[in-house]
Amino acid sequence: MTAWVQVGLKPTVLDPQGQAIHAALRKLGFGAVAEVRQAKVFRVQVAAGADPAEARLQVERAAREVLANPVIEEFSIRWEE
Amino acid sequence: MTAWVQVGLKPTVLDPQGQAIHAALRKLGFGAVAEVRQAKVFRVQVAAGADPAEARLQVERAAREVLANPVIEEFSIRWEE
């Protein structure tokens, strides 16, 4: 069982890294790009013997308490068997 | 039109950042986690007036030539209308 935890800045928070990438792309001639925002993804592999329900709780708690900073970031979790 | 470009280390490349996060999670009691690997995601917004076919080409080229380092990284692109 694998969780993909995506952590990105809240829409209201400025993303200077994304803006820098966007500016670089424009300079390189990628004119079709209007905006770039960068986020992180964690691929979290669950231990083979772990209880699935408990694993889900742990990954959700890890995302909320460790992987994301709730003041400026939001996260989403996608599960794969 | 929006592209989600995910850039991650190739499976054969060590991910010390992911390993550090995994070690921290284990120490914090998240015992169900067996492995963590970290990747980047870029949300690329296409300009309103851009030609869709040209925009797809540009985003693919940007992913290959700018956003990912083909020596150690691989990328995938998911499109959203």
N, CA and C atoms of all chains as a GROMACS GRO file, in nm:
protein
  486
    1MET      N    1   0.085  -0.120   0.000
    1MET     CA    2   0.000   0.000   0.000
    1MET      C    3   0.088   0.124   0.000
    2THR      N    4   0.055   0.216  -0.086
    2THR     CA    5   0.139   0.336  -0.102
    2THR      C    6   0.053   0.460  -0.096
    3ALA      N    7   0.100   0.560  -0.022
    3ALA     CA    8   0.030   0.688  -0.018
    3ALA      C    9   0.114   0.793  -0.089
    4TRP      N   10   0.049   0.872  -0.174
    4TRP     CA   11   0.114   0.989  -0.233
    4TRP      C   12   0.061   1.111  -0.159
    5VAL      N   13   0.148   1.171  -0.079
    5VAL     CA   14   0.108   1.288   0.000
    5VAL      C   15   0.160   1.413  -0.071
    6GLN      N   16   0.069   1.494  -0.123
    6GLN     CA   17   0.112   1.617  -0.189
    6GLN      C   18   0.094   1.734  -0.094
    7VAL      N   19   0.201   1.811  -0.078
    7VAL     CA   20   0.201   1.925   0.013
    7VAL      C   21   0.237   2.050  -0.067
    8GLY      N   22   0.146   2.147  -0.067
    8GLY     CA   23   0.173   2.270  -0.142
    8GLY      C   24   0.132   2.392  -0.061
    9LEU      N   25   0.182   2.506  -0.102
    9LEU     CA   26   0.143   2.630  -0.035
    9LEU      C   27  -0.005   2.657  -0.056
   10LYS      N   28  -0.069   2.715   0.045
   10LYS     CA   29  -0.209   2.755   0.028
   10LYS      C   30  -0.217   2.855  -0.086
   11PRO      N   31  -0.332   2.858  -0.156
   11PRO     CA   32  -0.344   2.947  -0.273
   11PRO      C   33  -0.316   3.093  -0.241
   12THR      N   34  -0.341   3.134  -0.118
   12THR     CA   35  -0.321   3.275  -0.082
   12THR      C   36  -0.176   3.308  -0.047
   13VAL      N   37  -0.091   3.206  -0.039
   13VAL     CA   38   0.048   3.229   0.000
   13VAL      C   39   0.135   3.244  -0.125
   14LEU      N   40   0.217   3.349  -0.128
   14LEU     CA   41   0.309   3.374  -0.239
   14LEU      C   42   0.406   3.258  -0.255
   15ASP      N   43   0.442   3.226  -0.380
   15ASP     CA   44   0.535   3.117  -0.408
   15ASP      C   45   0.653   3.173  -0.489
   16PRO      N   46   0.752   3.234  -0.422
   16PRO     CA   47   0.862   3.296  -0.496
   16PRO      C   48   0.941   3.197  -0.581
   17GLN      N   49   0.951   3.071  -0.534
   17GLN     CA   50   1.023   2.969  -0.612
   17GLN      C   51   0.950   2.943  -0.745
   18GLY      N   52   0.818   2.928  -0.736
   18GLY     CA   53   0.740   2.909  -0.858
   18GLY      C   54   0.752   3.029  -0.951
   19GLN      N   55   0.753   3.150  -0.893
   19GLN     CA   56   0.766   3.271  -0.975
   19GLN      C   57   0.901   3.277  -1.045
   20ALA      N   58   1.007   3.233  -0.975
   20ALA     CA   59   1.141   3.233  -1.035
   20ALA      C   60   1.146   3.135  -1.151
   21ILE      N   61   1.084   3.017  -1.132
   21ILE     CA   62   1.082   2.918  -1.240
   21ILE      C   63   1.004   2.972  -1.359
   22HIS      N   64   0.890   3.036  -1.330
   22HIS     CA   65   0.809   3.094  -1.436
   22HIS      C   66   0.890   3.199  -1.514
   23ALA      N   67   0.960   3.287  -1.442
   23ALA     CA   68   1.040   3.391  -1.508
   23ALA      C   69   1.148   3.327  -1.595
   24ALA      N   70   1.212   3.222  -1.544
   24ALA     CA   71   1.316   3.154  -1.622
   24ALA      C   72   1.257   3.093  -1.749
   25LEU      N   73   1.140   3.029  -1.735
   25LEU     CA   74   1.076   2.967  -1.852
   25LEU      C   75   1.041   3.073  -1.957
   26ARG      N   76   0.988   3.187  -1.913
   26ARG     CA   77   0.954   3.295  -2.007
   26ARG      C   78   1.080   3.339  -2.082
   27LYS      N   79   1.189   3.357  -2.009
   27LYS     CA   80   1.315   3.402  -2.072
   27LYS      C   81   1.365   3.298  -2.172
   28LEU      N   82   1.338   3.172  -2.145
   28LEU     CA   83   1.384   3.064  -2.234
   28LEU      C   84   1.288   3.044  -2.352
   29GLY      N   85   1.182   3.123  -2.358
   29GLY     CA   86   1.093   3.119  -2.474
   29GLY      C   87   0.967   3.036  -2.457
   30PHE      N   88   0.940   2.990  -2.335
   30PHE     CA   89   0.818   2.912  -2.312
   30PHE      C   90   0.702   3.009  -2.287
   31GLY      N   91   0.653   3.070  -2.395
   31GLY     CA   92   0.556   3.178  -2.383
   31GLY      C   93   0.416   3.133  -2.345
   32ALA      N   94   0.388   3.003  -2.358
   32ALA     CA   95   0.253   2.953  -2.330
   32ALA      C   96   0.228   2.936  -2.179
   33VAL      N   97   0.333   2.955  -2.099
   33VAL     CA   98   0.319   2.932  -1.954
   33VAL      C   99   0.277   3.061  -1.885
   34ALA      N  100   0.165   3.056  -1.812
   34ALA     CA  101   0.113   3.176  -1.746
   34ALA      C  102   0.151   3.182  -1.599
   35GLU      N  103   0.167   3.066  -1.536
   35GLU     CA  104   0.199   3.065  -1.393
   35GLU      C  105   0.259   2.930  -1.356
   36VAL      N  106   0.352   2.932  -1.261
   36VAL     CA  107   0.407   2.806  -1.208
   36VAL      C  108   0.400   2.813  -1.056
   37ARG      N  109   0.349   2.706  -0.996
   37ARG     CA  110   0.356   2.693  -0.851
   37ARG      C  111   0.419   2.558  -0.819
   38GLN      N  112   0.508   2.559  -0.720
   38GLN     CA  113   0.579   2.435  -0.688
   38GLN      C  114   0.525   2.373  -0.560
   39ALA      N  115   0.520   2.241  -0.559
   39ALA     CA  116   0.475   2.169  -0.440
   39ALA      C  117   0.567   2.049  -0.418
   40LYS      N  118   0.546   1.981  -0.306
   40LYS     CA  119   0.624   1.861  -0.276
   40LYS      C  120   0.532   1.739  -0.279
   41VAL      N  121   0.589   1.626  -0.312
   41VAL     CA  122   0.514   1.501  -0.302
   41VAL      C  123   0.599   1.402  -0.226
   42PHE      N  124   0.537   1.332  -0.134
   42PHE     CA  125   0.604   1.225  -0.062
   42PHE      C  126   0.538   1.094  -0.100
   43ARG      N  127   0.618   0.999  -0.149
   43ARG     CA  128   0.564   0.865  -0.173
   43ARG      C  129   0.591   0.784  -0.048
   44VAL      N  130   0.486   0.755   0.027
   44VAL     CA  131   0.500   0.685   0.155
   44VAL      C  132   0.458   0.540   0.138
   45GLN      N  133   0.554   0.452   0.153
   45GLN     CA  134   0.529   0.308   0.140
   45GLN      C  135   0.493   0.253   0.277
   46VAL      N  136   0.381   0.180   0.284
   46VAL     CA  137   0.338   0.123   0.411
   46VAL      C  138   0.406  -0.014   0.430
   47ALA      N  139   0.447  -0.041   0.552
   47ALA     CA  140   0.513  -0.168   0.584
   47ALA      C  141   0.420  -0.285   0.552
   48ALA      N  142   0.478  -0.395   0.502
   48ALA     CA  143   0.401  -0.509   0.452
   48ALA      C  144   0.302  -0.562   0.557
   49GLY      N  145   0.344  -0.572   0.681
   49GLY     CA  146   0.259  -0.634   0.783
   49GLY      C  147   0.165  -0.538   0.853
   50ALA      N  148   0.166  -0.412   0.815
   50ALA     CA  149   0.089  -0.311   0.890
   50ALA      C  150  -0.061  -0.325   0.865
   51ASP      N  151  -0.137  -0.292   0.968
   51ASP     CA  152  -0.283  -0.291   0.956
   51ASP      C  153  -0.324  -0.174   0.866
   52PRO      N  154  -0.403  -0.200   0.759
   52PRO     CA  155  -0.436  -0.093   0.664
   52PRO      C  156  -0.505   0.027   0.728
   53ALA      N  157  -0.599   0.002   0.818
   53ALA     CA  158  -0.673   0.113   0.880
   53ALA      C  159  -0.579   0.198   0.965
   54GLU      N  160  -0.494   0.129   1.042
   54GLU     CA  161  -0.397   0.198   1.127
   54GLU      C  162  -0.297   0.276   1.040
   55ALA      N  163  -0.255   0.215   0.929
   55ALA     CA  164  -0.160   0.280   0.838
   55ALA      C  165  -0.218   0.409   0.782
   56ARG      N  166  -0.346   0.404   0.744
   56ARG     CA  167  -0.411   0.524   0.691
   56ARG      C  168  -0.411   0.636   0.794
   57LEU      N  169  -0.445   0.600   0.919
   57LEU     CA  170  -0.447   0.700   1.025
   57LEU      C  171  -0.308   0.760   1.044
   58GLN      N  172  -0.206   0.671   1.046
   58GLN     CA  173  -0.069   0.720   1.068
   58GLN      C  174  -0.025   0.813   0.956
   59VAL      N  175  -0.055   0.777   0.831
   59VAL     CA  176  -0.010   0.861   0.719
   59VAL      C  177  -0.082   0.996   0.723
   60GLU      N  178  -0.212   0.994   0.755
   60GLU     CA  179  -0.286   1.120   0.766
   60GLU      C  180  -0.228   1.209   0.876
   61ARG      N  181  -0.193   1.144   0.988
   61ARG     CA  182  -0.138   1.222   1.100
   61ARG      C  183   0.001   1.274   1.064
   62ALA      N  184   0.081   1.190   0.996
   62ALA     CA  185   0.215   1.233   0.955
   62ALA      C  186   0.205   1.352   0.860
   63ALA      N  187   0.109   1.347   0.766
   63ALA     CA  188   0.092   1.456   0.671
   63ALA      C  189   0.057   1.586   0.744
   64ARG      N  190  -0.037   1.573   0.839
   64ARG     CA  191  -0.087   1.693   0.908
   64ARG      C  192   0.014   1.750   1.005
   65GLU      N  193   0.088   1.660   1.075
   65GLU     CA  194   0.173   1.707   1.186
   65GLU      C  195   0.319   1.719   1.148
   66VAL      N  196   0.365   1.646   1.046
   66VAL     CA  197   0.508   1.645   1.015
   66VAL      C  198   0.538   1.699   0.875
   67LEU      N  199   0.468   1.647   0.776
   67LEU     CA  200   0.506   1.678   0.638
   67LEU      C  201   0.459   1.817   0.594
   68ALA      N  202   0.344   1.862   0.644
   68ALA     CA  203   0.292   1.993   0.604
   68ALA      C  204   0.298   2.090   0.722
   69ASN      N  205   0.319   2.214   0.689
   69ASN     CA  206   0.310   2.322   0.787
   69ASN      C  207   0.173   2.386   0.773
   70PRO      N  208   0.081   2.356   0.865
   70PRO     CA  209  -0.060   2.396   0.846
   70PRO      C  210  -0.081   2.547   0.840
   71VAL      N  211   0.017   2.625   0.881
   71VAL     CA  212   0.001   2.770   0.876
   71VAL      C  213   0.001   2.820   0.732
   72ILE      N  214   0.090   2.763   0.650
   72ILE     CA  215   0.102   2.814   0.512
   72ILE      C  216   0.077   2.706   0.407
   73GLU      N  217   0.066   2.580   0.449
   73GLU     CA  218   0.055   2.473   0.349
   73GLU      C  219  -0.075   2.394   0.365
   74GLU      N  220  -0.114   2.328   0.257
   74GLU     CA  221  -0.225   2.234   0.262
   74GLU      C  222  -0.178   2.104   0.197
   75PHE      N  223  -0.246   1.994   0.228
   75PHE     CA  224  -0.200   1.867   0.173
   75PHE      C  225  -0.319   1.785   0.124
   76SER      N  226  -0.289   1.688   0.037
   76SER     CA  227  -0.389   1.591  -0.006
   76SER      C  228  -0.319   1.456  -0.015
   77ILE      N  229  -0.395   1.349   0.005
   77ILE     CA  230  -0.339   1.214   0.004
   77ILE      C  231  -0.412   1.130  -0.099
   78ARG      N  232  -0.334   1.063  -0.184
   78ARG     CA  233  -0.391   0.970  -0.282
   78ARG      C  234  -0.336   0.832  -0.252
   79TRP      N  235  -0.424   0.732  -0.242
   79TRP     CA  236  -0.381   0.597  -0.206
   79TRP      C  237  -0.371   0.508  -0.328
   80GLU      N  238  -0.271   0.422  -0.326
   80GLU     CA  239  -0.252   0.322  -0.432
   80GLU      C  240  -0.236   0.188  -0.365
   81GLU      N  241  -0.299   0.086  -0.421
   81GLU     CA  242  -0.287  -0.048  -0.358
   81GLU      C  243  -0.149  -0.106  -0.382
   82MET      N  244  -0.619   2.563  -1.891
   82MET     CA  245  -0.552   2.432  -1.900
   82MET      C  246  -0.435   2.430  -1.804
   83THR      N  247  -0.424   2.323  -1.729
   83THR     CA  248  -0.322   2.315  -1.626
   83THR      C  249  -0.247   2.183  -1.638
   84ALA      N  250  -0.116   2.189  -1.627
   84ALA     CA  251  -0.034   2.067  -1.626
   84ALA      C  252   0.025   2.048  -1.488
   85TRP      N  253   0.017   1.924  -1.439
   85TRP     CA  254   0.087   1.888  -1.316
   85TRP      C  255   0.208   1.806  -1.357
   86VAL      N  256   0.325   1.866  -1.342
   86VAL     CA  257   0.449   1.800  -1.381
   86VAL      C  258   0.516   1.746  -1.254
   87GLN      N  259   0.522   1.614  -1.244
   87GLN     CA  260   0.586   1.554  -1.126
   87GLN      C  261   0.726   1.510  -1.163
   88VAL      N  262   0.824   1.554  -1.084
   88VAL     CA  263   0.964   1.523  -1.109
   88VAL      C  264   1.021   1.453  -0.987
   89GLY      N  265   1.070   1.331  -1.006
   89GLY     CA  266   1.125   1.256  -0.894
   89GLY      C  267   1.254   1.188  -0.933
   90LEU      N  268   1.329   1.147  -0.834
   90LEU     CA  269   1.452   1.072  -0.860
   90LEU      C  270   1.418   0.939  -0.925
   91LYS      N  271   1.506   0.891  -1.017
   91LYS     CA  272   1.487   0.759  -1.074
   91LYS      C  273   1.492   0.656  -0.961
   92PRO      N  274   1.422   0.543  -0.977
   92PRO     CA  275   1.415   0.443  -0.868
   92PRO      C  276   1.553   0.396  -0.822
   93THR      N  277   1.650   0.397  -0.912
   93THR     CA  278   1.784   0.347  -0.876
   93THR      C  279   1.869   0.452  -0.803
   94VAL      N  280   1.819   0.575  -0.794
   94VAL     CA  281   1.898   0.682  -0.731
   94VAL      C  282   1.859   0.695  -0.584
   95LEU      N  283   1.959   0.697  -0.496
   95LEU     CA  284   1.937   0.714  -0.353
   95LEU      C  285   1.867   0.847  -0.324
   96ASP      N  286   1.778   0.847  -0.223
   96ASP     CA  287   1.705   0.968  -0.186
   96ASP      C  288   1.730   0.997  -0.037
   97PRO      N  289   1.842   1.062  -0.005
   97PRO     CA  290   1.876   1.086   0.135
   97PRO      C  291   1.772   1.171   0.207
   98GLN      N  292   1.707   1.263   0.136
   98GLN     CA  293   1.605   1.346   0.199
   98GLN      C  294   1.486   1.260   0.242
   99GLY      N  295   1.444   1.170   0.152
   99GLY     CA  296   1.336   1.078   0.187
   99GLY      C  297   1.375   0.988   0.304
  100GLN      N  298   1.500   0.943   0.305
  100GLN     CA  299   1.546   0.857   0.414
  100GLN      C  300   1.545   0.932   0.547
  101ALA      N  301   1.584   1.060   0.544
  101ALA     CA  302   1.584   1.140   0.667
  101ALA      C  303   1.442   1.157   0.720
  102ILE      N  304   1.348   1.182   0.628
  102ILE     CA  305   1.208   1.198   0.669
  102ILE      C  306   1.156   1.067   0.727
  103HIS      N  307   1.191   0.955   0.661
  103HIS     CA  308   1.149   0.825   0.711
  103HIS      C  309   1.204   0.801   0.851
  104ALA      N  310   1.333   0.829   0.872
  104ALA     CA  311   1.395   0.810   1.004
  104ALA      C  312   1.324   0.895   1.109
  105ALA      N  313   1.291   1.020   1.073
  105ALA     CA  314   1.222   1.109   1.167
  105ALA      C  315   1.083   1.054   1.201
  106LEU      N  316   1.012   1.005   1.099
  106LEU     CA  317   0.878   0.950   1.124
  106LEU      C  318   0.886   0.828   1.216
  107ARG      N  319   0.986   0.740   1.193
  107ARG     CA  320   1.001   0.622   1.280
  107ARG      C  321   1.023   0.666   1.424
  108LYS      N  322   1.112   0.764   1.442
  108LYS     CA  323   1.142   0.813   1.578
  108LYS      C  324   1.019   0.873   1.643
  109LEU      N  325   0.930   0.930   1.563
  109LEU     CA  326   0.809   0.992   1.617
  109LEU      C  327   0.697   0.890   1.636
  110GLY      N  328   0.725   0.763   1.606
  110GLY     CA  329   0.628   0.658   1.636
  110GLY      C  330   0.541   0.615   1.518
  111PHE      N  331   0.571   0.663   1.399
  111PHE     CA  332   0.492   0.622   1.283
  111PHE      C  333   0.547   0.490   1.229
  112GLY      N  334   0.518   0.381   1.300
  112GLY     CA  335   0.579   0.252   1.270
  112GLY      C  336   0.528   0.185   1.144
  113ALA      N  337   0.416   0.232   1.091
  113ALA     CA  338   0.357   0.168   0.972
  113ALA      C  339   0.428   0.211   0.843
  114VAL      N  340   0.519   0.307   0.854
  114VAL     CA  341   0.583   0.360   0.735
  114VAL      C  342   0.711   0.282   0.705
  115ALA      N  343   0.721   0.227   0.584
  115ALA     CA  344   0.836   0.145   0.548
  115ALA      C  345   0.939   0.222   0.466
  116GLU      N  346   0.894   0.320   0.390
  116GLU     CA  347   0.987   0.396   0.305
  116GLU      C  348   0.923   0.528   0.267
  117VAL      N  349   1.006   0.630   0.254
  117VAL     CA  350   0.958   0.759   0.204
  117VAL      C  351   1.052   0.805   0.094
  118ARG      N  352   0.994   0.847  -0.018
  118ARG     CA  353   1.073   0.911  -0.123
  118ARG      C  354   1.008   1.044  -0.158
  119GLN      N  355   1.090   1.146  -0.174
  119GLN     CA  356   1.035   1.280  -0.199
  119GLN      C  357   1.049   1.318  -0.345
  120ALA      N  358   0.950   1.386  -0.396
  120ALA     CA  359   0.954   1.434  -0.534
  120ALA      C  360   0.901   1.577  -0.537
  121LYS      N  361   0.910   1.639  -0.655
  121LYS     CA  362   0.861   1.775  -0.673
  121LYS      C  363   0.742   1.772  -0.768
  122VAL      N  364   0.651   1.866  -0.750
  122VAL     CA  365   0.541   1.883  -0.846
  122VAL      C  366   0.535   2.029  -0.885
  123PHE      N  367   0.520   2.053  -1.012
  123PHE     CA  368   0.501   2.188  -1.061
  123PHE      C  369   0.362   2.198  -1.121
  124ARG      N  370   0.283   2.292  -1.072
  124ARG     CA  371   0.153   2.318  -1.134
  124ARG      C  372   0.174   2.427  -1.238
  125VAL      N  373   0.168   2.390  -1.364
  125VAL     CA  374   0.196   2.485  -1.472
  125VAL      C  375   0.064   2.527  -1.536
  126GLN      N  376   0.033   2.654  -1.522
  126GLN     CA  377  -0.091   2.710  -1.578
  126GLN      C  378  -0.060   2.761  -1.717
  127VAL      N  379  -0.141   2.719  -1.815
  127VAL     CA  380  -0.121   2.764  -1.952
  127VAL      C  381  -0.194   2.896  -1.974
  128ALA      N  382  -0.131   2.987  -2.048
  128ALA     CA  383  -0.190   3.119  -2.076
  128ALA      C  384  -0.322   3.102  -2.148
  129ALA      N  385  -0.418   3.189  -2.117
  129ALA     CA  386  -0.556   3.177  -2.168
  129ALA      C  387  -0.560   3.170  -2.320
  130GLY      N  388  -0.483   3.250  -2.389
  130GLY     CA  389  -0.492   3.256  -2.534
  130GLY      C  390  -0.403   3.156  -2.608
  131ALA      N  391  -0.331   3.073  -2.535
  131ALA     CA  392  -0.231   2.986  -2.599
  131ALA      C  393  -0.297   2.872  -2.676
  132ASP      N  394  -0.233   2.831  -2.784
  132ASP     CA  395  -0.279   2.716  -2.862
  132ASP      C  396  -0.255   2.588  -2.782
  133PRO      N  397  -0.360   2.506  -2.759
  133PRO     CA  398  -0.345   2.388  -2.672
  133PRO      C  399  -0.234   2.292  -2.717
  134ALA      N  400  -0.225   2.266  -2.848
  134ALA     CA  401  -0.124   2.171  -2.897
  134ALA      C  402   0.016   2.226  -2.873
  135GLU      N  403   0.034   2.356  -2.902
  135GLU     CA  404   0.163   2.420  -2.880
  135GLU      C  405   0.196   2.423  -2.730
  136ALA      N  406   0.095   2.448  -2.648
  136ALA     CA  407   0.117   2.453  -2.503
  136ALA      C  408   0.165   2.317  -2.451
  137ARG      N  409   0.103   2.209  -2.500
  137ARG     CA  410   0.144   2.075  -2.458
  137ARG      C  411   0.290   2.050  -2.494
  138LEU      N  412   0.328   2.088  -2.616
  138LEU     CA  413   0.467   2.070  -2.659
  138LEU      C  414   0.562   2.148  -2.569
  139GLN      N  415   0.522   2.273  -2.539
  139GLN     CA  416   0.609   2.357  -2.457
  139GLN      C  417   0.626   2.301  -2.316
  140VAL      N  418   0.516   2.255  -2.258
  140VAL     CA  419   0.525   2.203  -2.121
  140VAL      C  420   0.609   2.075  -2.118
  141GLU      N  421   0.591   1.990  -2.220
  141GLU     CA  422   0.672   1.867  -2.227
  141GLU      C  423   0.820   1.900  -2.241
  142ARG      N  424   0.850   2.001  -2.324
  142ARG     CA  425   0.989   2.038  -2.344
  142ARG      C  426   1.044   2.103  -2.217
  143ALA      N  427   0.964   2.186  -2.151
  143ALA     CA  428   1.008   2.249  -2.026
  143ALA      C  429   1.038   2.142  -1.920
  144ALA      N  430   0.952   2.039  -1.913
  144ALA     CA  431   0.973   1.932  -1.815
  144ALA      C  432   1.105   1.861  -1.844
  145ARG      N  433   1.127   1.829  -1.972
  145ARG     CA  434   1.244   1.750  -2.010
  145ARG      C  435   1.373   1.829  -1.998
  146GLU      N  436   1.366   1.959  -2.037
  146GLU     CA  437   1.491   2.036  -2.049
  146GLU      C  438   1.519   2.127  -1.931
  147VAL      N  439   1.415   2.164  -1.856
  147VAL     CA  440   1.436   2.262  -1.749
  147VAL      C  441   1.400   2.207  -1.612
  148LEU      N  442   1.282   2.148  -1.600
  148LEU     CA  443   1.234   2.109  -1.466
  148LEU      C  444   1.300   1.982  -1.414
  149ALA      N  445   1.331   1.889  -1.502
  149ALA     CA  446   1.392   1.763  -1.458
  149ALA      C  447   1.537   1.754  -1.503
  150ASN      N  448   1.618   1.690  -1.425
  150ASN     CA  449   1.756   1.658  -1.463
  150ASN      C  450   1.757   1.514  -1.512
  151PRO      N  451   1.765   1.494  -1.644
  151PRO     CA  452   1.744   1.359  -1.699
  151PRO      C  453   1.849   1.256  -1.654
  152VAL      N  454   1.959   1.303  -1.599
  152VAL     CA  455   2.061   1.208  -1.553
  152VAL      C  456   2.012   1.130  -1.431
  153ILE      N  457   1.946   1.199  -1.339
  153ILE     CA  458   1.905   1.132  -1.216
  153ILE      C  459   1.755   1.135  -1.191
  154GLU      N  460   1.681   1.212  -1.273
  154GLU     CA  461   1.538   1.227  -1.245
  154GLU      C  462   1.452   1.180  -1.362
  155GLU      N  463   1.328   1.148  -1.331
  155GLU     CA  464   1.229   1.117  -1.434
  155GLU      C  465   1.106   1.203  -1.406
  156PHE      N  466   1.022   1.223  -1.508
  156PHE     CA  467   0.906   1.308  -1.486
  156PHE      C  468   0.782   1.246  -1.550
  157SER      N  469   0.666   1.291  -1.503
  157SER     CA  470   0.540   1.255  -1.566
  157SER      C  471   0.452   1.380  -1.567
  158ILE      N  472   0.362   1.387  -1.663
  158ILE     CA  473   0.275   1.505  -1.677
  158ILE      C  474   0.130   1.461  -1.676
  159ARG      N  475   0.050   1.526  -1.593
  159ARG     CA  476  -0.094   1.499  -1.589
  159ARG      C  477  -0.165   1.629  -1.627
  160TRP      N  478  -0.259   1.620  -1.722
  160TRP     CA  479  -0.328   1.742  -1.769
  160TRP      C  480  -0.466   1.755  -1.708
  161GLU      N  481  -0.502   1.878  -1.678
  161GLU     CA  482  -0.635   1.910  -1.626
  161GLU      C  483  -0.693   2.019  -1.714
  162GLU      N  484  -0.820   2.008  -1.750
  162GLU     CA  485  -0.879   2.114  -1.836
  162GLU      C  486  -0.901   2.242  -1.759
   0.00000   0.00000   0.00000
